[in-house]
């Protein structure tokens, strides 16, 4: 046995944890090795020193204090019961409170279900775009679906008409979206889209042209000619253009006696006023950029009941 | 002469709901629990709290004690675990895990100057050893206390610390070597 092996075993040897032949080997080596004897003596001194470390005397009330703690454990205050350990119970309780509140809200205000005929989506779109739901709009499922699918498209205003020219132009307001500055061609990205529900696209085009020219604008040339066309109007006159378009159609609507319900007109006017009053995003955008011209797209859609 | 009940007998009575048996266990082992906790934590208040909490834990879990080890081994395991928790608690709050040399409640060494030279030297050595023990890593301090203060065997230490006998042997040797090096 060499010194290194011996010194590795000395601690266990000192504690009596080495037995048999190994113990005899260590004893033989230590007897003939001064360095290992010295190391063993140091270990004995340390062990004796640890045994001699000062001891604490328990206080006389130690047992009584343990009893008191036990009674306290059996009658834990509500805070300890519900909040300890804080890191675990507080987050769990917070989650539980949120879940309970959510369940209560769902029970008190159940979510509105779509009607079984599938018209719910159209109504939802109209409502989400600040416009009050209209009877005409509800009937125009295709139009509503188009709105739903065109959330990022330019704003659309539904101008619904009968067989006459733009007699009825109620607005199912969709959220207007500002677009980049228009160019001179009729195939540019329009800033807004106004949908006119009418069978006679040529008549609608004529009516819109008159209003546009009256406001310093024009109908952009377009080839091939389609039912849809674009109108360029000076930005300061955009609101006036739309307002006059609404007034003309409302007047003709009243004269023609085509109002389906009295509240329909009110709804149209409210929606129009919202647009004309600049409460929508497009109005805000237009207010910010009053110079230049704006391109509006007129979309002519034949009525479904035709 | 009245026969002294063994720990196992007291535990059995305690498991049967005998409160006096539990009181007897606390009375018998309070000194042991308190000193192990103090040697590990080096703080009087923390040691008292840990020792008392250990007995509270024993009372709550006495039904689960199957007697597979000595009651004292079980007690040591609980005290060591609670002391580790307390050390971690202090470490998270920025206080050193051990070494509270300014603790006014720490045991005082006798007036060394009045002792004969040999005793004075021994007292001085023990004082330095006491300080250096506080600076040892906790895992070294645990095995040294259980071995040289509580005089547990390597097997008992292994059970108390839930590690192998080889680990215990290695840690004790390294702890003593570390102390020897520091005290040279």
Boltz contact constraints between the chains, C-beta under 6 A:
constraints:
  - contact:
      token1: [A, 11]
      token2: [B, 172]
      max_distance: 6.0
  - contact:
      token1: [A, 11]
      token2: [B, 173]
      max_distance: 6.0
  - contact:
      token1: [A, 11]
      token2: [B, 176]
      max_distance: 6.0
  - contact:
      token1: [A, 12]
      token2: [B, 169]
      max_distance: 6.0
  - contact:
      token1: [A, 17]
      token2: [B, 154]
      max_distance: 6.0
  - contact:
      token1: [A, 42]
      token2: [B, 180]
      max_distance: 6.0
  - contact:
      token1: [A, 43]
      token2: [B, 176]
      max_distance: 6.0
  - contact:
      token1: [A, 46]
      token2: [B, 176]
      max_distance: 6.0
  - contact:
      token1: [A, 46]
      token2: [B, 179]
      max_distance: 6.0
  - contact:
      token1: [A, 47]
      token2: [B, 148]
      max_distance: 6.0
  - contact:
      token1: [A, 49]
      token2: [B, 125]
      max_distance: 6.0
  - contact:
      token1: [A, 49]
      token2: [B, 126]
      max_distance: 6.0
  - contact:
      token1: [A, 49]
      token2: [B, 129]
      max_distance: 6.0
  - contact:
      token1: [A, 50]
      token2: [B, 144]
      max_distance: 6.0
  - contact:
      token1: [A, 50]
      token2: [B, 148]
      max_distance: 6.0
  - contact:
      token1: [A, 51]
      token2: [B, 148]
      max_distance: 6.0
  - contact:
      token1: [A, 52]
      token2: [B, 126]
      max_distance: 6.0
  - contact:
      token1: [A, 53]
      token2: [B, 130]
      max_distance: 6.0
  - contact:
      token1: [A, 54]
      token2: [B, 107]
      max_distance: 6.0
  - contact:
      token1: [A, 55]
      token2: [B, 35]
      max_distance: 6.0
  - contact:
      token1: [A, 56]
      token2: [B, 34]
      max_distance: 6.0
  - contact:
      token1: [A, 56]
      token2: [B, 35]
      max_distance: 6.0
  - contact:
      token1: [A, 56]
      token2: [B, 38]
      max_distance: 6.0
  - contact:
      token1: [A, 58]
      token2: [B, 30]
      max_distance: 6.0
  - contact:
      token1: [A, 58]
      token2: [B, 31]
      max_distance: 6.0
  - contact:
      token1: [A, 58]
      token2: [B, 34]
      max_distance: 6.0
  - contact:
      token1: [A, 62]
      token2: [B, 30]
      max_distance: 6.0
  - contact:
      token1: [A, 63]
      token2: [B, 26]
      max_distance: 6.0
  - contact:
      token1: [A, 63]
      token2: [B, 27]
      max_distance: 6.0
  - contact:
      token1: [A, 65]
      token2: [B, 52]
      max_distance: 6.0
  - contact:
      token1: [A, 66]
      token2: [B, 26]
      max_distance: 6.0
  - contact:
      token1: [A, 66]
      token2: [B, 52]
      max_distance: 6.0
  - contact:
      token1: [A, 66]
      token2: [B, 55]
      max_distance: 6.0
  - contact:
      token1: [A, 69]
      token2: [B, 52]
      max_distance: 6.0
  - contact:
      token1: [A, 69]
      token2: [B, 56]
      max_distance: 6.0
  - contact:
      token1: [A, 70]
      token2: [B, 56]
      max_distance: 6.0
  - contact:
      token1: [A, 70]
      token2: [B, 59]
      max_distance: 6.0
